[in-house]
Amino acid sequence: MCNFSRSQGVKIKMAQSSHTVEIDRKALADLIVRVEEAIEHNLALSVDDLKLLLLAISTLCTLQEKIEADDVTLHKLRKLLGMVQQSERRPISSPAINNKRKNIQKKNKNKKNKSPSKPPKLIHHAITEHQRGQICLACKIGKLYKFEPRTLLRVTGHARFEAEKHIVEQLRCNACQEVYKAQLPEAVLEDGDANQLYGYSARTLMVIDKFFSGLPYYHQANLADIFGHAISASTIFDQCEQVANAVMPVFYELKKVAAMGYQFLLDDTRNRILEQKPELRDKPNGKGQVLRTGVYSSGLIAQLADEHEVVLFETSLGHAGEHLDSILKLRPPELALPLTMSDALSSNSVIALAVKSAFCNAHARRNFFDIKSRYPAEIDWVLETYARIWKAEDTVKEENLNPNQRLGYHQQYSLPAMQAIRAWAEKKIEGEDFEEYSAFCKAIQYFLKHYDKLILFCIEPNALIDNNRMEEKLKILIRGRKMSHFYKTINGAGVANVLISLIATAYNADENVYDYLLALQKYKQRVKEDPGAWLPWHYKKTLNTIIETASKNRENG
């Protein structure tokens, strides 16, 4: 089949007699699909499809005549097909038009990057009561012929878990007692081995419900009971633990890969582990020990040189800085110093390795925004000035500038805005009417104290402006905390660390999380042997290789 969908924006001219009609390549590709379906299912084409098909045939005849008459150059042929735009029809370049074109390109790129929806299953309903050529029963005059089929799109719902009871016939020898069993279908074995009660698909649903949607185990048990399948909360946890064991090698591989990142975004939020007891741990400065009691859920995003990102979570006694410390201990010493992005809390500080720290401007801005009602005139000016750096960042993304170009743009437009706020803040502190220990004072002091790290995006090419992306990912953990309130055991928190990290990383990479977890379970032995080949951005290639090899082996007998 011809594949026209790769260049959907290009127009093709269809010539008919003395005039031409333009259709895009996507429309032509869709026509080919409909024709193939009509041939496969013995269906009729619509009138619009027949007209489009006639235009295509007419264009082919026109081109054939011109080529045979030697009356067309290659350049004219390209113009005829719309592959080259004629000069008199080229749009006039202007900033407004260019910006509009870039916005359209950005929207198309975002649509392309999203995970595609699965196509609907095609089901053909044939007419059995009547046949083509039969006399019409209504008028008794005309004959029936193939007509454009009617289409009905139906989205159906199913119970979350469906039990299947497979009866496997057996034969036994009355002499040696050898037992011969019927072979199970391949579709059954793909969802788990013969001794497995809960299939990979059921386990995957349990995992996604708990560790992405935040649905507690007992809520899942109640939901399963509504649909007529009694599954206890403890059983659901056991199945989730099975998945965690299967994907554990990939989790450890993600940690190794994350250690090589050039930039880390980190943050944490409070959590609870009921059976977690206080522990004596070394102080960050190495001077003595301290009794640690607070449990935190820490998250980090490691940005890699190949533009992939690893998202890792850990719920334990440690803070986000300690979580990153454990990752940086795996970092090769020859790599350059990494960048970090966080808020200014001391719990986010890193001691395992020297880093270039950037602080979140969204936090600094929020300090001013929270007191806007008390100082409306002055805070409005600060917020408007601060907004210029995010507007500059939007322009950088629209223009698709490289890191060095981005740095130059921010130095030209964002740095003056930050310097203006600093000059205003210093003038306010020196004023005689300045009120110390007020919220206004705290907002200004926070900005001045951390100014050098707030403007790191104007110094380092890849440094970020804010930590919003990490806070967005942290909501996955927060959803679960709001619904479940706590983890009962340290082991339960460990299962969550593994599964939430894999789900978040795969989801961030625009991969289908359900298919990904299914593949890791089905090929868990291969995952153990080479976990790097099963990272979210590699696993499809690995899976295709396995399928192609199996297909060749079957063909070779």
Stockholm file with secondary structure:
# STOCKHOLM 1.0

chainA/1-557         MCNFSRSQGVKIKMAQSSHTVEIDRKALADLIVRVEEAIEHNLALSVDDLKLLLLAISTLCTLQEKIEADDVTLHKLRKLLGMVQQSERRPISSPAINNKRKNIQKKNKNKKNKSPSKPPKLIHHAITEHQRGQICLACKIGKLYKFEPRTLLRVTGHARFEAEKHIVEQLRCNACQEVYKAQLPEAVLEDGDANQLYGYSARTLMVIDKFFSGLPYYHQANLADIFGHAISASTIFDQCEQVANAVMPVFYELKKVAAMGYQFLLDDTRNRILEQKPELRDKPNGKGQVLRTGVYSSGLIAQLADEHEVVLFETSLGHAGEHLDSILKLRPPELALPLTMSDALSSNSVIALAVKSAFCNAHARRNFFDIKSRYPAEIDWVLETYARIWKAEDTVKEENLNPNQRLGYHQQYSLPAMQAIRAWAEKKIEGEDFEEYSAFCKAIQYFLKHYDKLILFCIEPNALIDNNRMEEKLKILIRGRKMSHFYKTINGAGVANVLISLIATAYNADENVYDYLLALQKYKQRVKEDPGAWLPWHYKKTLNTIIETASKNRENG
#=GR chainA/1-557 SS CCCCGGGTTCEEEEEETTEEEEEEHHHHHHHHHHHHHHHHHTCCCCHHHHHHHHHHHHHHHHHHHHHHTTCCCHHHHHHHTTSSCCGGGSCCCCHHHHHHHHHHHHHHHHHHHSCCCCCCCCCCCCCCSCCTTCBCTTTSSSBCCCCCCCCCCCCCCCCSCCCCCCCCCEEECTTTCCEEECCCCHHHHTTSCTTCSSCHHHHHHHHHHHHTSCCCHHHHHHHHHHTTCCCCHHHHHHHHHHHHHHHHHHHHHHHHHHTTCSEEEEEEEECCBTTCCCEEEECTTSSSEEEECCCEEEEEEEECTTSCEEEEEEEESSCHHHHHHHHHTTSCTTSCCCEEEECSCGGGCCCSSCCEEEECHHHHHHHHHTTTTTSHHHHHHHHHHHHHHHHHHHHHHHHTCCHHHHHHHHHHHHHHHHHHHHHHHHHHHHSTTCCTTSHHHHHHHHHHHTHHHHTGGGTSTTCCSCCHHHHHHHHHHHHHHHHHCCBSSHHHHHHHHHHHHHHHHHHHTTCCHHHHHHHHHHTHHHHHHCGGGGSTTTHHHHHHHHHHHHHHHHHTC
#=GC SS_cons         CCCCGGGTTCEEEEEETTEEEEEEHHHHHHHHHHHHHHHHHTCCCCHHHHHHHHHHHHHHHHHHHHHHTTCCCHHHHHHHTTSSCCGGGSCCCCHHHHHHHHHHHHHHHHHHHSCCCCCCCCCCCCCCSCCTTCBCTTTSSSBCCCCCCCCCCCCCCCCSCCCCCCCCCEEECTTTCCEEECCCCHHHHTTSCTTCSSCHHHHHHHHHHHHTSCCCHHHHHHHHHHTTCCCCHHHHHHHHHHHHHHHHHHHHHHHHHHTTCSEEEEEEEECCBTTCCCEEEECTTSSSEEEECCCEEEEEEEECTTSCEEEEEEEESSCHHHHHHHHHTTSCTTSCCCEEEECSCGGGCCCSSCCEEEECHHHHHHHHHTTTTTSHHHHHHHHHHHHHHHHHHHHHHHHTCCHHHHHHHHHHHHHHHHHHHHHHHHHHHHSTTCCTTSHHHHHHHHHHHTHHHHTGGGTSTTCCSCCHHHHHHHHHHHHHHHHHCCBSSHHHHHHHHHHHHHHHHHHHTTCCHHHHHHHHHHTHHHHHHCGGGGSTTTHHHHHHHHHHHHHHHHHTC
//
